[in-house]
Amino acid sequence: MPIYEGIGMVAEKNSVVFDFGRAYTKCGFAREPSPRWIIPSTVPMGRNNQMQPIWNYWAQDDLITMLKEFLYTLYFRHLSVNPKDRRVVVVESVLCPTLFRNTVAQVLFEHFEVPAIVFVPSHLMALYTLGINSALVLDCGYYETVSLPVYEGVCILSAWQAIPLGGLAIHKRIESELMELATVRGSTDGEFPLAEALTDPIRESVLEDIKVRTCFVTTHERAQKLQVWGFARSNNAEVIPDPPPPPPEVKYPLDGDKIITIPGTLREYAAEALFELDGDMKSIATLLLDSIIKAPMDSRKVLAQNIVVMGGSSMMPGFKHRLAAELKSLVRDPVYSRKMNMNLFKFHSPPSKENYTAWLGASIYGSTDAVNTHCITKDQFITNNRHIPDWSDQAWQALSSSKSA
C-alpha cells in the first residue's frame, strides 16, 4: 500500500479487517494475503500500566475504555490509516458475546467514526480461503475448541459443539509438569528441582514459548501409554507404569541466568490435554464426530471428507495426523459405530497458517460486493438501538434490505 493514497472515495479503499482473538488480534487490509500485524489482545491499564486482556472486562464501561485504547493502537501505530476512510470487517466466533460485538461497533462508530461495519462468522470465512461450500470446521483456539458444520454455505447451528480445551489447557499442563519434573541450573550453583528454585509463577509468555519451541503432538500409539501413565500419576496409584521411551530433553534459557532442563516426556505429554477424554467422555476428536452425528443424514459424508482445522493451538507439529488417527479409532467404538458408518476422513489445507485462516477468509470476503450489501452504517446502528444483529438472525437480512431499498 503506498504511503500517500491521495484523495479518493471510501469505496475505493480496501476495508480494514480485524480478528479479535482471545490471545492474539490479527489486523490488516482486505485483498491482502496475510495480516499486517498479529499482536497480543491486551492493553495497558491502571497506574502501573499492567497489560490487561481486552476480553477480561467487568462491565461495558471497562470494555469501552479498553477498546478505545486498543483500536487506537491498531489504527495509528500499526496500520497508520484514517479510520474515517475505510469500512471495517470484523471476524467473530460463534461464541462471541453480544455485549462484546455491540461495544466494538459502538466504539468504532462513535469514537473512530468508521463509515460502515460488517461482522462475519469465523467458521464460514475459513471456507472462503478454499472456495468450497461445505465443510466441518474445527477452531482450536486459546480458551476453547469449537466445531461447526457448514453445508452449502449455511452454518448448521444445531450441530455445533464446544469444549473448554485449547492453548490455555496446554499451558497449564506444561506448568504443572515443569514444577514436578523439570530441573534448573543457575550461573553459579548446581542443579535443583524447578519448584524449589522459583519464587514467582512462570509467566504465560514463557509457557507459550516452551510450547511453541519444544512441544509436539505424539502418535496415537504412544499417546495410549502416556495417558495411562498420566492417569496413574494423577490418581496416586500404587503401581505407576513406565511411560514410553521419551524423546530427547531440551535445555531452555530462563531470565538470562538460568537453564531449565525440559524432560522429553513433558514435550509430548503436554498436548495430551486436548486429546484425553474428560469426565463427560469428550475431547476435541469427539467434537467432530458429535457434530457429524447431529448434522442431517445426507450431509454427513460430505462433512467427514471436508474437514478444515484452524486456530493457533492446531499449529503444533503432528496435530492433524493425530486428530485423523483419533477419529479412525473412535469410529470403531460402539458409541459411534452404531450411529455412523464411515471410516474415511479428509482434511483440507488452507493457503495460510492456521492462526489466521479466518482472517484471510475475511480479507477475501472484504474484496467482494457482499460488503456493500451486508454492512451496517452508523445511522442503522442507532436506529436499531445500538445493537448489531447476530449473523444468524433474520434482523441481519432486514437491515440489509432496508439499506439497499
C-alpha positions as CSV (number, residue, x, y, z in Angstrom):
1,M,0.0,0.0,0.0
2,P,1.5,3.4,-1.0
3,I,2.4,5.8,1.8
4,Y,0.3,8.6,0.1
5,E,-3.0,7.4,-1.3
6,G,-4.3,10.7,-2.5
7,I,-7.9,11.8,-2.3
8,G,-10.5,9.1,-3.2
9,M,-13.8,7.7,-2.3
10,V,-14.2,5.4,0.7
11,A,-15.4,2.6,-1.6
12,E,-12.1,2.7,-3.5
13,K,-10.0,2.0,-0.4
14,N,-9.6,-1.6,0.9
15,S,-11.6,-2.4,4.1
16,V,-9.8,-2.9,7.4
17,V,-10.1,-6.5,8.7
18,F,-10.0,-7.2,12.4
19,D,-10.0,-10.6,14.1
20,F,-10.1,-10.2,17.9
21,G,-8.8,-13.5,19.2
22,R,-8.7,-14.4,22.9
23,A,-4.9,-14.4,22.9
24,Y,-3.9,-12.5,19.7
25,T,-5.6,-10.0,17.4
26,K,-5.0,-10.0,13.6
27,C,-5.3,-6.8,11.7
28,G,-4.7,-5.8,8.1
29,F,-6.5,-4.9,4.9
30,A,-8.8,-6.7,2.5
31,R,-7.4,-8.1,-0.7
32,E,-4.1,-8.9,1.1
33,P,-2.9,-12.5,1.7
34,S,-1.9,-12.1,5.3
35,P,-2.4,-9.8,8.3
36,R,-0.2,-6.7,8.6
37,W,0.1,-7.3,12.3
38,I,-0.6,-10.1,14.8
39,I,-0.4,-8.7,18.3
40,P,-1.5,-9.8,21.8
41,S,-5.1,-8.8,22.7
42,T,-4.0,-6.7,25.6
43,V,-3.9,-3.1,26.6
44,P,-2.1,-1.3,29.5
45,M,-4.4,-0.5,32.3
46,G,-4.2,1.0,35.8
47,R,-1.5,3.1,37.5
48,N,1.3,0.6,36.7
49,N,0.2,0.1,33.0
50,Q,-0.2,-3.6,33.6
51,M,-1.2,-5.4,30.4
52,Q,-4.9,-6.5,30.6
53,P,-6.6,-8.8,28.1
54,I,-9.4,-6.9,26.3
55,W,-11.8,-9.9,27.0
56,N,-11.3,-9.6,30.8
57,Y,-13.9,-6.9,31.4
58,W,-16.3,-6.4,34.4
59,A,-18.8,-4.1,32.7
60,Q,-19.4,-2.4,29.4
61,D,-17.7,0.8,30.5
62,D,-14.5,-1.1,31.2
63,L,-14.7,-2.7,27.8
64,I,-15.3,0.7,26.1
65,T,-12.2,2.1,27.8
66,M,-10.0,-0.9,26.7
67,L,-11.3,-1.0,23.1
68,K,-10.7,2.7,22.7
69,E,-7.0,2.3,23.7
70,F,-6.6,-1.0,21.8
71,L,-8.2,0.2,18.5
72,Y,-6.2,3.5,18.7
73,T,-3.1,1.4,18.8
74,L,-4.2,-0.7,15.9
75,Y,-5.2,2.2,13.7
76,F,-2.5,4.7,14.3
77,R,0.5,2.7,15.5
78,H,0.2,-0.4,13.3
79,L,-2.0,0.3,10.3
80,S,-1.3,4.0,10.0
81,V,-4.7,4.8,8.3
82,N,-7.6,7.2,8.9
83,P,-10.5,5.1,10.3
84,K,-13.0,7.5,8.7
85,D,-11.9,6.4,5.2
86,R,-12.4,2.7,5.4
87,R,-15.1,0.2,6.1
88,V,-14.4,-2.5,8.7
89,V,-14.8,-6.2,8.5
90,V,-14.8,-7.9,12.0
91,V,-14.3,-11.7,12.3
92,E,-16.4,-13.1,15.2
93,S,-16.7,-16.6,16.7
94,V,-19.9,-18.4,17.2
95,L,-19.3,-17.9,20.9
96,C,-18.7,-14.2,20.7
97,P,-20.8,-12.4,23.4
98,T,-23.4,-10.0,22.2
99,L,-22.1,-7.3,24.6
100,F,-18.6,-7.5,23.0
101,R,-20.0,-7.3,19.5
102,N,-22.2,-4.3,20.2
103,T,-19.4,-2.5,22.1
104,V,-16.9,-3.0,19.3
105,A,-19.5,-1.4,16.9
106,Q,-20.2,1.4,19.3
107,V,-16.6,2.4,19.7
108,L,-15.9,2.1,16.0
109,F,-18.9,4.2,15.1
110,E,-18.9,6.9,17.8
111,H,-15.2,7.2,18.7
112,F,-13.4,6.4,15.4
113,E,-16.3,7.4,13.1
114,V,-15.9,4.5,10.6
115,P,-18.3,4.6,7.7
116,A,-19.7,1.1,7.9
117,I,-19.1,-2.3,9.7
118,V,-19.8,-5.9,8.8
119,F,-19.4,-8.8,11.2
120,V,-18.7,-12.2,9.7
121,P,-18.6,-15.7,11.3
122,S,-15.1,-17.2,11.5
123,H,-16.1,-20.7,10.6
124,L,-17.8,-19.5,7.3
125,M,-14.8,-17.3,6.5
126,A,-12.5,-20.4,6.6
127,L,-14.4,-21.8,3.6
128,Y,-13.6,-18.6,1.6
129,T,-9.9,-19.5,1.6
130,L,-10.7,-22.8,-0.1
131,G,-13.6,-21.8,-2.4
132,I,-15.8,-24.6,-1.1
133,N,-19.4,-24.5,0.2
134,S,-19.4,-27.4,2.7
135,A,-17.0,-28.4,5.4
136,L,-16.7,-29.3,9.0
137,V,-14.7,-26.5,10.6
138,L,-12.7,-27.1,13.8
139,D,-11.5,-23.9,15.5
140,C,-8.9,-24.8,18.2
141,G,-8.2,-21.5,20.0
142,Y,-6.9,-20.3,23.3
143,Y,-9.7,-20.9,25.7
144,E,-12.0,-23.4,23.8
145,T,-12.3,-25.5,20.8
146,V,-15.4,-25.2,18.6
147,S,-16.7,-27.5,15.9
148,L,-19.3,-26.2,13.5
149,P,-20.6,-27.9,10.2
150,V,-21.2,-25.7,7.2
151,Y,-23.3,-27.2,4.4
152,E,-23.9,-25.4,1.1
153,G,-22.8,-22.1,2.7
154,V,-25.2,-22.4,5.7
155,C,-23.9,-22.9,9.2
156,I,-25.7,-25.8,10.9
157,L,-26.0,-24.3,14.4
158,S,-27.9,-27.2,15.8
159,A,-24.8,-29.4,15.3
160,W,-22.2,-27.1,16.8
161,Q,-20.1,-28.4,19.6
162,A,-17.6,-26.8,22.0
163,I,-15.3,-27.9,24.8
164,P,-13.1,-25.7,27.1
165,L,-9.8,-27.0,25.8
166,G,-7.3,-25.0,23.9
167,G,-3.9,-23.3,24.3
168,L,-4.6,-22.4,27.9
169,A,-5.1,-26.1,28.8
170,I,-1.7,-26.9,27.3
171,H,0.0,-24.1,29.2
172,K,-1.5,-25.3,32.5
173,R,-0.3,-28.8,31.7
174,I,3.2,-27.5,30.9
175,E,3.4,-25.5,34.1
176,S,2.3,-28.4,36.3
177,E,4.7,-30.8,34.6
178,L,7.6,-28.4,34.9
179,M,7.0,-28.0,38.6
180,E,7.0,-31.8,39.0
181,L,9.6,-33.0,36.6
182,A,11.9,-30.2,35.4
183,T,15.2,-29.1,36.9
184,V,17.0,-25.7,36.7
185,R,20.7,-24.8,36.8
186,G,21.9,-21.4,37.8
187,S,25.0,-19.5,36.8
188,T,27.0,-20.4,40.0
189,D,25.2,-23.2,42.0
190,G,24.2,-26.7,40.9
191,E,21.1,-28.2,39.5
192,F,17.9,-28.1,41.6
193,P,14.2,-29.0,41.0
194,L,12.4,-26.1,39.4
195,A,9.7,-26.0,42.0
196,E,12.4,-25.2,44.7
197,A,14.3,-22.6,42.6
198,L,11.5,-20.4,41.5
199,T,9.9,-17.8,43.8
200,D,7.3,-16.4,41.3
201,P,4.9,-18.3,39.0
202,I,6.2,-18.9,35.4
203,R,5.0,-16.2,33.1
204,E,2.4,-17.1,30.5
205,S,4.7,-15.9,27.7
206,V,7.4,-18.3,28.8
207,L,4.9,-21.2,28.9
208,E,3.8,-20.3,25.4
209,D,7.3,-20.1,24.2
210,I,8.1,-23.5,25.6
211,K,5.1,-24.9,23.9
212,V,6.0,-23.5,20.5
213,R,9.7,-24.3,20.6
214,T,9.8,-27.7,22.3
215,C,6.4,-29.5,22.4
216,F,4.6,-31.6,19.8
217,V,1.7,-33.9,19.4
218,T,2.7,-37.5,19.6
219,T,1.3,-40.6,17.8
220,H,-1.8,-42.3,18.8
221,E,0.0,-45.5,19.9
222,R,2.5,-43.6,22.2
223,A,-0.4,-41.5,23.5
224,Q,-2.2,-44.5,24.9
225,K,0.8,-45.4,27.1
226,L,1.3,-41.7,28.1
227,Q,-2.3,-41.3,29.1
228,V,-2.2,-44.5,31.2
229,W,1.0,-43.2,32.9
230,G,-0.5,-39.8,33.5
231,F,-3.8,-41.1,34.8
232,A,-1.9,-43.3,37.3
233,R,0.2,-40.4,38.5
234,S,-2.7,-38.0,39.0
235,N,-4.6,-40.6,41.0
236,N,-1.6,-41.6,43.1
237,A,-1.8,-45.2,42.1
238,E,0.3,-47.8,44.0
239,V,1.8,-49.0,40.7
240,I,2.6,-46.4,38.1
241,P,3.6,-47.9,34.7
242,D,6.6,-46.6,32.9
243,P,5.9,-44.1,30.1
244,P,7.2,-44.9,26.6
245,P,10.9,-44.1,25.9
246,P,10.9,-40.3,25.9
247,P,12.3,-38.0,23.1
248,P,15.5,-36.0,23.9
249,E,15.3,-33.5,26.7
250,V,15.8,-29.8,25.8
251,K,17.8,-27.0,27.6
252,Y,15.7,-23.8,27.8
253,P,17.2,-20.5,29.0
254,L,15.2,-18.6,31.6
255,D,15.7,-15.0,32.7
256,G,19.2,-14.9,31.2
257,D,21.0,-16.7,34.1
258,K,19.1,-20.0,34.4
259,I,18.8,-23.1,32.3
260,I,15.8,-25.3,32.6
261,T,16.0,-28.9,31.6
262,I,12.7,-29.8,29.9
263,P,12.1,-33.6,30.1
264,G,11.3,-35.3,26.9
265,T,8.2,-36.8,28.4
266,L,6.8,-33.3,29.0
267,R,7.4,-32.4,25.4
268,E,4.9,-34.9,24.1
269,Y,2.6,-35.2,27.1
270,A,1.6,-31.5,27.2
271,A,-0.6,-31.7,24.1
272,E,-2.5,-34.7,25.5
273,A,-4.6,-32.2,27.4
274,L,-6.5,-31.8,24.1
275,F,-7.0,-35.4,23.3
276,E,-7.7,-37.0,26.7
277,L,-11.3,-37.8,27.4
278,D,-12.8,-35.7,30.2
279,G,-15.4,-36.7,32.7
280,D,-18.1,-36.4,30.1
281,M,-16.1,-38.6,27.7
282,K,-15.4,-35.6,25.5
283,S,-12.2,-34.5,23.6
284,I,-11.5,-32.4,20.6
285,A,-11.8,-35.5,18.4
286,T,-15.3,-36.4,19.8
287,L,-16.4,-32.9,19.0
288,L,-16.1,-33.6,15.2
289,L,-17.9,-36.9,15.4
290,D,-20.7,-35.4,17.6
291,S,-21.1,-32.6,15.0
292,I,-21.4,-35.1,12.2
293,I,-24.0,-37.2,14.0
294,K,-26.1,-34.1,14.7
295,A,-25.9,-32.9,11.1
296,P,-28.5,-34.0,8.6
297,M,-28.0,-37.6,7.3
298,D,-27.3,-36.6,3.7
299,S,-24.6,-34.2,4.7
300,R,-22.5,-36.4,6.9
301,K,-20.3,-38.0,4.3
302,V,-19.5,-34.6,2.7
303,L,-18.6,-33.1,6.1
304,A,-16.4,-36.1,7.1
305,Q,-14.4,-35.7,3.8
306,N,-14.1,-31.9,4.1
307,I,-12.6,-31.1,7.5
308,V,-11.0,-27.7,7.9
309,V,-8.8,-27.1,11.0
310,M,-7.9,-23.6,12.1
311,G,-6.8,-21.8,15.3
312,G,-3.4,-21.2,16.8
313,S,-3.4,-24.3,19.0
314,S,-3.7,-26.5,16.0
315,M,-0.3,-25.4,14.7
316,M,1.5,-27.8,16.9
317,P,3.5,-30.4,14.9
318,G,1.6,-33.6,14.4
319,F,-1.8,-32.1,15.3
320,K,-3.7,-33.1,12.1
321,H,-2.1,-36.5,11.9
322,R,-3.0,-37.3,15.5
323,L,-6.6,-36.0,15.0
324,A,-7.1,-38.2,12.0
325,A,-5.8,-41.2,14.0
326,E,-8.2,-40.4,16.9
327,L,-11.1,-40.2,14.5
328,K,-10.4,-43.5,12.9
329,S,-10.1,-45.1,16.4
330,L,-13.2,-43.6,17.8
331,V,-15.5,-44.6,14.9
332,R,-14.8,-48.2,15.8
333,D,-16.1,-47.6,19.3
334,P,-19.7,-48.9,19.8
335,V,-20.8,-45.4,20.9
336,Y,-20.2,-44.1,17.4
337,S,-20.2,-47.2,15.2
338,R,-24.0,-47.7,15.9
339,K,-24.7,-44.1,14.8
340,M,-22.4,-43.7,11.8
341,N,-20.9,-46.0,9.2
342,M,-17.8,-44.2,7.8
343,N,-14.1,-44.5,8.2
344,L,-12.8,-42.0,5.7
345,F,-11.9,-38.6,6.9
346,K,-10.1,-36.0,4.8
347,F,-8.5,-32.7,5.8
348,H,-8.2,-29.5,3.7
349,S,-5.0,-27.4,3.8
350,P,-6.0,-23.7,3.5
351,P,-3.4,-21.4,1.8
352,S,-2.5,-19.8,5.2
353,K,-1.2,-20.6,8.6
354,E,-3.9,-22.0,10.9
355,N,-3.8,-19.0,13.2
356,Y,-5.0,-16.5,10.6
357,T,-7.2,-18.7,8.3
358,A,-10.4,-16.9,9.4
359,W,-8.7,-13.5,8.8
360,L,-7.7,-14.5,5.3
361,G,-11.2,-15.6,4.5
362,A,-12.5,-12.2,5.8
363,S,-9.9,-10.5,3.6
364,I,-11.3,-12.3,0.6
365,Y,-14.8,-11.5,1.6
366,G,-13.9,-7.9,2.1
367,S,-12.9,-7.6,-1.5
368,T,-16.3,-8.7,-2.8
369,D,-19.5,-6.7,-3.3
370,A,-21.1,-8.6,-0.4
371,V,-19.6,-6.0,2.0
372,N,-21.7,-3.3,0.4
373,T,-24.8,-5.4,0.8
374,H,-24.4,-6.6,4.4
375,C,-22.5,-3.7,6.0
376,I,-24.3,-1.6,8.7
377,T,-23.9,2.2,8.9
378,K,-23.9,4.3,12.0
379,D,-27.5,5.6,11.3
380,Q,-28.7,2.0,11.1
381,F,-26.8,1.1,14.2
382,I,-28.5,3.9,16.2
383,T,-31.9,3.1,14.6
384,N,-31.5,-0.5,15.8
385,N,-31.0,0.7,19.4
386,R,-27.2,0.3,19.2
387,H,-27.5,-3.4,18.5
388,I,-25.7,-5.4,15.9
389,P,-27.9,-8.3,14.8
390,D,-26.3,-11.7,15.0
391,W,-25.1,-13.1,11.7
392,S,-27.7,-16.0,12.0
393,D,-30.5,-13.6,12.9
394,Q,-33.2,-12.6,10.4
395,A,-32.7,-9.0,11.6
396,W,-29.4,-9.0,9.6
397,Q,-31.3,-9.5,6.4
398,A,-33.9,-6.9,7.4
399,L,-31.2,-4.3,7.9
400,S,-29.5,-5.2,4.7
401,S,-32.8,-5.0,2.8
402,S,-33.7,-1.6,4.2
403,K,-30.3,-0.3,3.3
404,S,-30.4,-1.4,-0.3
405,A,-34.1,-0.4,-0.8
